[in-house]
Amino acid sequence: MSAEAAGIHTSAPGVATTPRGEQNHGHHGLAGAPVPAPVPSTHPDLAEILVTENALRVKITELAAAIDADYAGQEVLLVGVLKGAVMLMADLARALTISTTLEFMAVSSYGSSTSSSGVVRILKDLDRSIEGRHVLVVEDIIDSGLTLSWLMRNLSSRHPASVEVVALLRKPEALRVDLDVRYVGFDIPSAFVVGYGLDFAERYRTLPYVGTLTPEVIAAG
Ligand code: PRP
């Protein structure tokens, strides 16, 4: 994510989009939980830790249990959205007990001037057809929701048996589209966050927790 992309969307038009008409297969999902109180960080570039390693571990266990229950007896194709979802993909996939296969996509917004249209380009597409498959998109964060909205439409057009989403983080205040996200880890404030896959100019992805950068680091970005 770039510094510009990190900005909080304050003047967004309310574009209502429903990526899929039909949804509910009897799934119960997992609604986003508020993050616990932030804890101080010892990392010099971070202001606070928003989601600790332990909170991530507990939440991913919960997400996996909900997904296991919903898809019992079925095989699920996990589609990780590079690069941010790499950590969640690795941990969630290993926490699931249902039968899964893994695929990855990389998408990129056309840029700040056009990203509001939700138009993204595919940098890396899926390696094979998803027709008739139960697809679960694995995302690290939903900010404006535009990337996921586009992705859901794109994947739905490939005739999967179903498409659902698991996202670790969501910023409800930044959402610009109406998205049906079956599994959400945490609802977080519209702050700039890094770690556990999330970057600032490609840095901080490997931190094992999610935290906020100091204003100085963002300004120097
Ligand atoms: C991030 C994230 C989502 C998207 C969310 O990806 O992984 O894909 O932004 O933003 P949105 O809801 O406003 O569309 P990014 O483009 O930063 O790429 P990365 O995963 O490689 O860091």
Boltz pocket constraint, residues with backbone or C-beta under 6 A from the ligand:
constraints:
  - pocket:
      binder: B
      contacts: [[A, 1], [A, 2], [A, 5], [A, 81], [A, 82], [A, 83], [A, 84], [A, 85], [A, 107], [A, 108], [A, 109], [A, 139], [A, 140], [A, 141], [A, 142], [A, 143], [A, 144], [A, 145], [A, 146], [A, 147], [A, 148], [A, 197], [A, 198], [A, 199]]
      max_distance: 6.0
